[in-house]
Amino acid sequence: MNQIVKLSTCLAVLLIVSMSSGLAQDLHFSQFFNSPLTTNPANTGFIPDGNYRLGINYRDQWTSVPVPYRTMSAYGDFQLFRDQLEYGWVGIGGVLLRDVAGAGNLTSTKGYASIAYHQLLGFSSLLSAGFNVGSAGKRVDITKLTFADQWNGKFFDSQIPTGEPITSSSVNYFDLQAGLNYAYFPNDNIYVNAGFSVQHINTPRETFFDGNNTVPRRYIGFLNASLKMSDKVILNPAAYYATQAGARELMLGANAAYNLSGDGVQQLYGGLYYRANDAAIFLVGYQINAIKLMFNYDITTSSLSAANNRRGAYELGVVFTGLYSNRSFNNARRSTICPSF
């Protein structure tokens, strides 16, 4: 019985800490490359193989432990002024995110609008800068939570008043992000892209208590490439690093696209990534025409594996990339060169 009390108290403390201080890491996806606007606002309108892009992401994490996380997002971005600006263009877009976690249904809802400018530097590189602004909110169902001081000797009784100093069950705030992006494409077979972004620049206040706790800034850097190995295979290595309030996330890995149809209309994907001290990530995918579907499964490698039997998370990403009806990419000054079949 004492073990039950200790476990329940620990879970309540963990939830209260995340509610009050915001030290836990932000919402994230293993397929960061398929969630471009949450990774870096400078990715808005940065679409090497199209003029507009629509996508959705869904992540279901830690369903085998008492505090599962379900994260969803939908986004879209578009290129503007491609014909008016000879060596650049503007990207606009937006993203919606929603996350539900824990016994108290701790719910995060966020919406951002973003804009970026992309400037070609000669014929083989591109520099982009962008920012987004939006509204974020969190709420928790206090009635579904019990705390250590509600233990009546036999069970946790929600009818017993708690002494936890919770003053509100919801909080809303304005949020601001900015980022830079650089791409290098010397020929049809090599494409390299690196970016850096800062999230929560304004360190907004986020707390359910009577205090002044703020969301710490989150710094994200990434490096990826697309390398055409043959007429059948394109290799896509990637690295991702994020840090926020002492928490760090490092991902390394790659996926490969295999040309099933010979003309690139149908492609099969397979990949392997590793999130340091957390999970091994296996990815498969399929693309037909402009629609790409990717699925990954995260196998827990950290000490949490003792609690979740290595069942970490599964994630689904769907991306549709399109061209405007009057758009062609014959003018190399107005498009990046990305390896393709």
LUMBAGU-455267 format. One record per residue: x, y, z of N, C-alpha, C in turn. Coordinates in steps of 0.001 Angstrom, whole numbers, padded with zeros to 6 digits, always signed. Layout:
N
XYZXYZXYZ
...
//
This chain:
341
+000822-001202+000000+000000+000000+000000+000862+001261+000000
+001952+001201+000767+002860+002350+000783+003433+002628-000589
+003667+001546-001359+004206+001724-002711+003196+002447-003595
+001892+002127-003390+000858+002802-004179+000827+004282-003850
+000934+004588-002564+000952+005987-002138+002137+006721-002745
+003307+006088-002692+004510+006731-003229+004385+006954-004731
+003875+005933-005454+003734+006061-006904+002760+007177-007259
+001603+007192-006585+000603+008221-006886+001120+009605-006552
+001862+009722-005458+002427+011012-005075+003443+011477-006106
+004281+010554-006563+005294+010915-007571+004640+011400-008856
+003580+010687-009293+002902+011083-010522+002267+012464-010370
+001673+012714-009203+001069+014027-008970+002121+015117-008955
+003255+014837-008313+004338+015820-008260+004872+016118-009654
+005057+015062-010467+005551+015267-011826+004590+016138-012629
+003301+015891-012473+002316+016692-013196+002332+018134-012731
+002399+018349-011407+002412+019709-010872+003650+020460-011335
+004793+019772-011362+006029+020426-011810+005890+020871-013255
+005359+019983-014103+005205+020359-015518+004182+021471-015683
+003139+021479-014837+002132+022523-014916+002683+023859-014469
+003534+023864-013459+003929+025134-012850+005149+025756-013471
+006108+024954-013890+007383+025533-014292+007653+025471-015771
+006956+024586-016506+007197+024495-017937+008581+023977-018270
+009231+023251-017353+010577+022775-017624+010585+021552-018514
+009453+020880-018658+009404+019742-019560+009548+020239-020983
+010057+019370-021855+010264+019801-023225+008945+020024-023936
+008967+020887-024954+007795+021186-025745+007332+019949-026515
+006176+020126-027147+005673+019095-028034+006680+018857-029155
+006858+017608-029532+007834+017318-030583+007427+016052-031320
+007987+015875-032515+007745+014701-033330+009073+014064-033716
+009099+012734-033764+010293+012053-034264+010507+012398-035733
+009416+012547-036484+009513+012963-037884+009581+014492-037957
+010622+015058-037378+010760+016518-037380+010849+017069-038796
+011372+016268-039718+011505+016698-041117+010143+016756-041807
+009131+016110-041245+007765+016197-041765+006886+017117-040926
+007515+017894-040036+006810+018917-039260+007612+020209-039363
+007731+020750-040574+008693+021834-040824+008411+023121-040079
+007139+023484-039898+006841+024781-039290+007035+024780-037785
+006957+023612-037146+007238+023540-035712+008734+023428-035448
+009500+022983-036441+010952+022875-036293+011623+024223-036467
+011168+024989-037467+011802+026276-037764+010857+027114-038611
+010466+028312-038169+009566+029141-038983+010182+029557-040316
+011517+029508-040434+012152+029817-041718+011864+028742-042762
+011305+027607-042345+010895+026567-043293+009599+026921-044007
+008934+027981-043582+007661+028370-044194+007871+028748-045657
+007279+028001-046552+007471+028241-047980+008769+027693-048528
+009532+027006-047691+010787+026376-048132+010434+024966-048606
+010083+024878-049902+009538+023644-050471+010294+023349-051765
+011388+022622-051706+012224+022424-052897+011501+021772-054070
+010512+020909-053790+009862+020178-054878+008415+020602-055100
+008067+021825-054684+006698+022270-054893+006519+023738-054580
+005254+024200-054695+004903+025585-054384+004054+025705-053128
+003401+024608-052749+002623+024620-051516+002640+023221-050904
+002302+023175-049627+002449+021918-048880+001396+021871-047779
+000781+020708-047615-000188+020468-046554+000216+019201-045819
+000107+019210-044502+000534+018030-043762-000192+017854-042448
-000196+016614-041970-000723+016301-040643+000255+015357-039955
+000305+015437-038636+001141+014556-037822+000320+014068-036635
+000534+012821-036286-000115+012264-035094+000901+011390-034361
+001034+011622-033053+001980+010863-032233+001271+010342-030989
+001381+009048-030732+000804+008409-029559+001954+007816-028753
+002201+008374-027574+003410+008051-026809+003067+007528-025427
+003814+006483-025008+003756+005944-023641+002357+005480-023265
+001664+004797-024164+000318+004317-023867+000324+003203-022820
+001479+002586-022565+001548+001484-021614+001867+001934-020197
+002020+003239-019972+002267+003752-018622+001113+004679-018251
+000976+005068-016955-000210+005829-016533-000344+007233-017106
+000691+007758-017777+000596+009136-018262+000880+009199-019765
-000020+008644-020610+000215+008675-022058+000117+010087-022623
+000774+010290-023775+000748+011579-024473+000234+011345-025888
-000699+012169-026312-001183+012118-027691-001041+013518-028281
-000263+013609-029358+000053+014896-029962-000386+014900-031418
-001088+015960-031822-001577+016086-033190-001231+017466-033742
-000987+017529-035039-000764+018828-035679-001259+018791-037115
-001599+019963-037613-001957+020143-039018-001352+021458-039473
-000806+021478-040678-000127+022683-041139-000280+022842-042650
+000000+024040-043096+000029+024327-044516+000897+025544-044771
+001633+025537-045866+002408+026723-046237+002446+026862-047751
+002657+028118-048191+002507+028471-049597+003583+029475-049994
+003987+029408-051246+004958+030358-051784+004222+031488-052502
+004709+032722-052291+004130+033900-052931+005216+034684-053668
+004793+035407-054697+005664+036343-055439+006826+035638-056136
+006643+034383-056522+007699+033694-057261+007968+034355-058618
+006949+034911-059234+007114+035553-060544+007490+037024-060431
+007170+037650-059299+007475+039067-059132+008898+039296-058622
+009394+038388-057816+010749+038514-057268+011692+037596-058041
+012682+038185-058702+013513+037412-059622+014397+036403-058903
+014893+036739-057732+015828+035849-057043+015339+035452-055645
+014050+035488-055420+013552+035111-054112+012045+034958-054107
+011496+034666-052954+010055+034566-052793+009702+034659-051313
+008419+034779-051051+007896+034866-049691+007096+033607-049392
+007203+033125-048182+006405+031991-047756+005477+032393-046619
+004235+031945-046684+003300+032167-045578+002707+030816-045195
+002292+030696-043945+001728+029426-043518+001155+029495-042127
+000665+028363-041675+000106+028270-040342+000123+026841-039854
+000097+026676-038529+000113+025338-037933-000753+025334-036680
-001468+024241-036480-002261+024012-035276-001719+022777-034574
-001589+022836-033252-001110+021700-032468-002053+021457-031294
-002164+020178-030943-002968+019810-029773-002320+018601-029115
-002241+018649-027793-001605+017576-027038-002427+017295-025789
-002673+016008-025518-003425+015604-024333-002591+014582-023579
-002423+014813-022260-001538+013958-021487-002059+013745-020078
-001862+012536-019574-002050+012266-018159-003475+012084-017708
-003615+011665-016443-004915+011398-015853-005769+012656-015770
-005155+013813-015662-005878+015074-015575-006170+015694-016921
-005932+014928-018014-006154+015440-019371-005516+016813-019552
-004255+016927-019176-003516+018173-019392-003464+018428-020896
-004155+019453-021349-004352+019698-022777-003664+020979-023204
-002836+020863-024243-002187+022024-024843-002786+022256-026221
-003171+023491-026507-003685+023860-027816-002929+025099-028286
-002341+025003-029467-001513+026095-029969-001824+026358-031437
-001813+027621-031807-002006+028007-033192-001052+029119-033573
-000352+028969-034708+000652+029946-035124+000474+030306-036594
+000724+031562-036907+000828+032032-038286+002281+032417-038527
+002820+032040-039680+004246+032274-039921+004481+032880-041297
+005612+033556-041402+006032+034165-042657+007547+034072-042761
+008046+033890-043977+009494+033781-044197+009839+034389-045550
+011078+034848-045648+011589+035336-046929+012777+034471-047342
+012808+034104-048626+013838+033214-049156+014598+033929-050276
+015907+034008-050121+016751+034738-051069+017796+033801-051662
+017754+033631-052983+018782+032850-053663+020111+033607-053646
+021194+032886-053365+022554+033432-053386+023287+032786-054545
+023180+033394-055701+023729+032767-056889+022811+031653-057351
+023408+030594-057939+022623+029498-058489+022700+028230-057651
+023409+028270-056514+023607+027022-055779+023365+027123-054282
+022795+028221-053811+022507+028298-052383+021336+029238-052128
+020758+029100-050943+019569+029844-050579+019622+030168-049092
+019286+031407-048741+019221+031829-047348+017789+032245-047030
+017278+031760-045897+015895+032040-045506+015847+032554-044078
+014902+033445-043815+014658+033944-042465+013160+034032-042262
+012698+033642-041065+011271+033673-040829+010931+033767-039359
+009682+034064-039082+009204+034082-037703+007732+033691-037691
+007258+033281-036540+005824+033048-036394+005334+033598-035069
+004077+033909-035028+003419+034418-033823+002134+033636-033639
+001713+033502-032394+000492+032758-032175+000039+032772-030741
-000983+031996-030505-001578+031881-029179-001455+030446-028697
-001113+030299-027432-000986+028973-026832-001813+028923-025560
-002389+027782-025296-003188+027636-024090-003053+026242-023509
-003175+026150-022195-003169+024866-021501-004306+024842-020499
-004862+023672-020329-005883+023503-019301-005776+022098-018720
-006249+021938-017498-006203+020645-016827-007523+020448-016090
-007988+019210-016046-009212+018872-015322-008825+018504-013896
-008931+019481-012992-008513+019288-011605-009323+018185-010931
-010583+018018-011359-011449+017032-010708-010975+015600-010935
-010130+015399-011933-009633+014054-012218-008304+013764-011534
-007808+014717-010751-006526+014543-010076-006728+014323-008583
-005871+013503-008014-005808+013354-006555-004367+013572-006117
-004204+014021-004861-002894+014389-004352-002610+013660-003037
-001388+013756-002588-000948+012998-001422-001783+013310-000183
-002236+014573-000035-002987+014936+001171-004456+014510+001098
-004824+013775+000018-006185+013251-000089-006248+011754+000210
-005171+011213+000714-005138+009802+001105-005838+009648+002456
-006872+008804+002503-007652+008650+003732-007282+007419+004545
-006190+006793+004181-005748+005586+004879-006053+004325+004109
-007018+004417+003171-007382+003257+002364-007282+003546+000855
-007642+004755+000468-007585+005130-000941-007543+006655-001032
-007268+007149-002254-007261+008589-002482-008695+009062-002673
-009135+009970-001810-010508+010447-001801-010555+011868-002349
-011137+012022-003549-011188+013341-004191-012105+014311-003446
-012908+013793-002510-013794+014662-001745-013058+015410-000634
-011865+014934-000292-011063+015606+000721-010395+016819+000081
-010563+018016+000630-009923+019210+000037-008398+019073+000024
-007799+019503-001058-006344+019452-001162-005732+020802-000807
-004532+020752-000301-003824+021978+000048-002949+022497-001070
-002986+021827-002262-002171+022293-003390-002639+023686-003817
-001708+024630-003984-002075+026038-004267-002406+026309-005724
-003353+025545-006294-003759+025737-007682-004802+026851-007746
-004527+027872-008533-005421+029029-008612-006248+029062-009888
-005852+028266-010884-006581+028282-012147-006397+026941-012843
-007398+026558-013618-007314+025303-014367-006939+025530-015828
-006720+026788-016218-006345+027079-017603-005452+028309-017655
-004656+028395-018718-003771+029530-018920-003599+029740-020419
-003532+030995-020858-003352+031338-022264-002282+032417-022378
-001519+032389-023481-000466+033380-023641-000088+033547-025113
+000537+034660-025402+001088+034991-026721+002480+034382-026834
+002812+033858-028022+004083+033158-028205+004751+033617-029495
+006094+033610-029504+006864+034132-030638+008091+033269-030897
+008312+032927-032180+009475+032140-032619+010155+032812-033819
+011435+032518-034023+012164+033034-035188+013249+032045-035579
+013656+032086-036860+014675+031140-037291+015351+031534-038594
+016473+030871-038862+017239+031025-040095+017435+029649-040732
+017584+029659-042053+017728+028418-042802+018704+028647-043965
+019550+027660-044240+020483+027768-045366+020484+026454-046133
+020436+026557-047461+020469+025374-048321+021575+025510-049353
+022238+024397-049634+023325+024350-050624+023043+023203-051579
+023021+023501-052883+022670+022493-053890+023574+022685-055107
+024820+022195-055050+025789+022422-056121+025453+021723-057435
+024693+020625-057364+024300+019911-058577+023016+019126-058319
+022616+018352-059315+021353+017628-059221+021383+016482-058213
+022566+016100-057741+022692+014913-056903+022965+015205-055431
+023227+016476-055093+023586+016818-053722+022748+017998-053246
+022181+017835-052074+021375+018891-051466+021613+018859-049960
+022049+019985-049396+022334+020064-047961+021570+021251-047377
+020990+021052-046215+020163+022081-045585+020454+022122-044089
+020656+023329-043549+020895+023506-042116+020049+024662-041622
+019587+024568-040367+018759+025632-039826+018902+025766-038326
+018525+026939-037834+018567+027217-036398+017368+028079-036040
+016703+027765-034937+015551+028554-034520+015536+028722-033007
+014856+029780-032572+014640+030050-031147+013134+030135-030931
+012628+029325-030027+011212+029331-029718+010964+029983-028368
+009782+030524-028197+009382+031231-026972+010341+032393-026678
+010609+033186-027707+011528+034315-027549+011058+035248-026440
+009764+035409-026315+009212+036338-025327+009052+035711-023942
+009505+034463-023748+009396+033728-022476+008059+034019-021777
+006960+033577-022362+005636+033909-021812+005387+033248-020448
+004539+033878-019675+004153+033338-018364+003219+032155-018561
+003524+031036-017899+002697+029840-018000+002675+029137-016643
+001574+029241-015918+001488+028598-014614+000028+028462-014205
-000271+027411-013463-001596+027221-012873-001623+027700-011426
-000515+028241-010969-000398+028704-009597-000284+030225-009566
-000297+030757-008388-000111+032196-008209+001384+032485-008189
+001958+032584-009374+003401+032784-009480+003754+033406-010803
+005024+033484-011081+005493+034138-012297+006379+033200-013110
+006037+031915-013119+006807+030953-013892+006613+031197-015383
+007681+031086-016139+007643+031368-017571+008125+030161-018367
+007765+030154-019655+008231+029109-020565+009644+029473-021012
+010643+028650-020712+012010+028992-021116+012193+028876-022626
+013135+029616-023144+013419+029556-024583+013912+028155-024973
+013514+027761-026148+013940+026479-026700+014767+026747-027954
+015946+026156-028028+016852+026350-029156+016915+025055-029962
+016719+025175-031275+016693+024009-032161+017665+024206-033305
+018470+023196-033575+019343+023185-034729+019170+021882-035483
+019234+021931-036796+019121+020695-037576+020016+020766-038805
+020372+019597-039275+021182+019451-040485+020665+018234-041226
+020282+018409-042477+019883+017248-043262+020408+017380-044682
+020342+016285-045406+020868+016251-046771+020044+015276-047596
+020144+015437-048893+019533+014508-049831+020588+014176-050879
+020958+012906-050936+022066+012470-051785+021571+011390-052746
+021647+011685-054036+021202+010710-055037+022326+009711-055283
+022118+008480-054822+023134+007437-054934+023088+006752-056293
+021895+006670-056881+021705+006044-058180+020323+006427-058688
+019936+005895-059835+018604+006156-060358+017525+005442-059551
+017941+004605-058614+017003+003847-057799+016944+004308-056345
+018023+004944-055839+018110+005218-054404+018525+006664-054137
+017800+007328-053231+018179+008631-052691+018293+008485-051178
+019430+008857-050626+019695+008749-049194+019464+010105-048530
+018752+010090-047390+018411+011325-046687+018880+011271-045234
+020163+011570-044964+020644+011615-043574+020179+012890-042883
+020086+012852-041544+019596+014021-040810+020100+013994-039375
+020225+015200-038803+020572+015358-037389+019719+016479-036824
+019313+016326-035571+018430+017289-034919+018875+017433-033471
+018938+018684-033009+019324+018930-031616+018454+020052-031051
+017939+019840-029860+017133+020854-029190+017505+020905-027718
+017474+022089-027144+017736+022242-025719+016772+023274-025146
+016289+022971-023942+015350+023857-023270+015451+023634-021766
+015859+024668-021056+015928+024641-019594+016703+023436-019075
+017816+023125-019733+018657+022024-019275+018301+020675-019863
+017090+020532-020447+016703+019295-021123+017254+019326-022545
+017787+018200-022993+018410+018137-024319+017866+016960-025113
+017776+017163-026409+017326+016098-027301+018238+016067-028517
+018826+014917-028789+019695+014723-029941+019189+013535-030743
+018939+013766-032038+018512+012692-032943+019446+012605-034120
+019833+011380-034459+020690+011114-035612+020099+009946-036395
+020231+009989-037713+019746+008863-038493+019602+009198-039956
+018893+008341-040671+018713+008541-042103+017554+007687-042585
+016977+008118-043693+016040+007261-044410+016438+007250-045879
+016011+006232-046578+016334+006092-047990+015051+005913-048784
+015013+006559-049951+013875+006426-050858+014270+005497-052000
+013425+004517-052266+013677+003575-053362+012653+003798-054467
+013133+003965-055679+012306+004260-056842+011598+002988-057314
+010331+002836-056956+009603+001616-057300+009157+001583-058754
+008743+002729-059276+008114+002749-060594+009061+003108-061725
+010287+003510-061393+011238+003879-062426+011184+005340-062800
+010014+005962-062669+009867+007384-062984+009686+008229-061733
+009793+007619-060556+009682+008346-059301+008265+008582-058829
+007271+008142-059583+005882+008343-059175+005572+007568-057901
+006157+006385-057776+005982+005584-056568+007344+005356-055916
+007405+005657-054617+008652+005491-053873+008387+004791-052548
+009330+003953-052167+009261+003241-050899+010349+003773-049986
+010026+004031-048705+010971+004590-047746+011247+003604-046611
+012482+003636-046152+012858+002900-044956+013945+003675-044243
+013885+003707-042915+014881+004497-042195+015064+004060-040765
+016155+004518-040176+016495+004224-038787+017086+005477-038159
+016573+005859-036972+017064+007020-036232+017286+006617-034775
+018073+007419-034104+018316+007179-032681+018211+008489-031929
+017361+008522-030914+017271+009656-030022+018091+009324-028784
+019167+010075-028556+020145+009744-027531+019493+009546-026169
+019842+008448-025530+019370+008124-024179+017851+008021-024084
+017204+007690-025211+015744+007623-025165+015166+006500-026017
+015438+006509-027341+014710+005565-028184+015426+005302-029500
+015204+004086-030017+015563+003728-031385+014294+003847-032224
+014402+004483-033381+013222+004849-034163+013298+004182-035539
+012310+003344-035843+012246+002654-037122+011151+003288-037968
+011478+003586-039227+010572+004334-040098+010354+003595-041412
+009108+003593-041871+008758+003100-043196+007835+004133-043840
+007792+004136-045161+006934+005104-045826+006671+004731-047270
+005698+005411-047829+005323+005172-049220+004868+006489-049822
+005307+006756-051038+004898+007968-051748+004344+007602-053103
+003204+008196-053438+002650+008064-054767+002275+009452-055262
+002853+009844-056370+002694+011193-056907+003075+012232-055855
+002139+013086-055442+002478+014184-054526+002170+013868-053071
+001714+012656-052777+001328+012297-051415+002359+011355-050809
+002852+011737-049640+003837+010919-048932+003269+010524-047572
+003322+009246-047267+002839+008715-045998+004001+008038-045287
+004275+008434-044026+005375+007852-043254+004888+007417-041876
+005387+006271-041442+005043+005728-040131+006332+005343-039417
+006428+005710-038145+007598+005291-037362+007166+004745-036011
+008011+003898-035456+007775+003330-034130+009026+003559-033296
+008828+004144-032118+009942+004426-031211+010033+003321-030165
+011164+002653-030106+011408+001622-029104+012251+002231-027993
+011705+002274-026791+012377+002917-025670+013670+002189-025311
+014750+002943-025192+016042+002378-024796+016511+002903-023449
+015774+003857-022876+016163+004438-021593+015659+003559-020443
+015873+004008-019208+015435+003265-018039+013913+003144-017965
+013189+003995-018711+011736+003907-018742+011258+002592-019354
+012145+001896-020070+011767+000640-020705+011296-000395-019690
+011736-000277-018440+011291-001210-017400+009810-001027-017106
+009287+000186-017331+007882+000463-017049+006988+000273-018268
+007514+000547-019468+006660+000469-020657+006994-000698-021576
+007868-001608-021114+008246-002783-021917+008757-002384-023301
+009460-001252-023347+010079-000700-024565+009049-000180-025576
+007786-000141-025179+006767+000397-026088+006735+001907-025919
+007490+002621-026758+007630+004061-026606+006537+004863-027277
+006490+004847-028617+005528+005680-029329+005392+005210-030759
+004255+005517-031340+004136+005392-032785+003683+006734-033327
+004034+006972-034583+003808+008295-035156+003471+008157-036635
+002557+008989-037085+002128+008995-038479+002284+010395-039044
+002868+010491-040223+003016+011764-040910+002531+011661-042345
+001694+012604-042767+001190+012641-044144+001481+014021-044715
+002090+014057-045900+002445+015334-046531+001979+015322-047986
+001286+016378-048372+000918+016580-049774+001650+017810-050283
+002376+017667-051372+003136+018769-051970+002615+019023-053373
+002280+020288-053668+001699+020582-054969+002355+021737-055687
+002083+021828-056977+002538+022923-057826+001337+023768-058236
+001537+025075-058328+000489+025921-058874+000255+025554-060333
-000931+025780-060815-001304+025322-062157-000459+025961-063251
+000027+027180-063015+000818+027878-064036+002304+027891-063699
+002742+026940-062836+004099+026978-062329+004960+025919-063002
+006161+026266-063372+007143+025291-063830+008469+025634-063190
+009375+024670-063156+010664+024874-062505+011809+024921-063528
+011496+025407-064708+012538+025444-065733+013571+026526-065465
+013189+027565-064721+014103+028659-064428+014853+028339-063139
+016143+027974-063242+016919+027546-062074+017132+028671-061079
+017012+029926-061512+017205+031043-060594+016089+031106-059564
+014952+030501-059875+013781+030658-059028+013443+029391-058254
+014288+028428-058243+014010+027197-057503+015305+026596-057009
+015190+025879-055890+016324+025097-055419+016353+023802-056214
+017496+023160-056215+017667+021905-056938+017760+020774-055913
+016743+019944-055878+016706+018836-054932+016768+017524-055728
+017595+016569-055318+017669+015299-056036+016304+014644-056184
+016035+014138-057378+014753+013483-057633+014960+012384-058657
+013980+011510-058737+014054+010415-059711+013482+010862-061040
//
